[in-house]
């Protein structure tokens, strides 16, 4: 029930998803967290809401990515984690 998506390179992000737990716990690791941390968290929450995920621990390691990259990596990691359950 855990999956990771992305690469540690410029303009990308590594998103790790661990499904389960109590509630949605989002951890952002980024050099620009003070400027864009809330925006990154909003992108992850929107993706989780879209995919109906309410219980998960999600870690985003940002390397200068834009919000659509974070959304895509989050979506892919959630789908990969769900496949492990089936």
LINQUI-V174208 format. One record per pair of residues at least 6 apart in sequence whose ideal C-beta (glycine too) atoms are under 7 Angstrom apart, sorted by the first residue. I is the first residue (numbers start at 1). GAP is how many residues later the second one is. If there is no record, write none. Layout:
i & gap
I & GAP
I & GAP
This chain:
i & gap
1 & 17
1 & 18
1 & 19
1 & 80
1 & 83
1 & 84
2 & 15
2 & 16
2 & 79
3 & 14
3 & 74
3 & 77
3 & 78
3 & 81
4 & 10
4 & 11
4 & 12
4 & 73
5 & 10
5 & 68
5 & 71
5 & 72
5 & 75
6 & 6
6 & 7
6 & 8
6 & 9
6 & 67
7 & 7
8 & 6
8 & 55
9 & 54
10 & 53
10 & 54
11 & 52
11 & 53
11 & 54
12 & 51
12 & 53
12 & 57
13 & 47
13 & 48
13 & 49
13 & 50
13 & 52
13 & 56
13 & 57
13 & 60
14 & 47
15 & 43
15 & 45
15 & 55
15 & 58
15 & 59
15 & 62
16 & 43
16 & 61
17 & 39
17 & 41
17 & 60
17 & 61
17 & 64
18 & 38
18 & 39
19 & 36
19 & 37
19 & 62
20 & 35
20 & 36
21 & 34
21 & 35
21 & 36
22 & 33
23 & 32
24 & 21
24 & 24
24 & 30
24 & 31
24 & 32
25 & 32
26 & 15
26 & 18
26 & 19
26 & 32
27 & 32
28 & 9
28 & 12
28 & 13
28 & 32
28 & 34
29 & 30
29 & 31
29 & 32
29 & 33
30 & 7
30 & 10
30 & 32
39 & 28
40 & 20
40 & 22
40 & 30
43 & 24
43 & 27
43 & 28
44 & 14
44 & 16
44 & 26
44 & 30
47 & 24
47 & 27
47 & 28
48 & 8
51 & 24
51 & 27
53 & 25
58 & 16
60 & 10
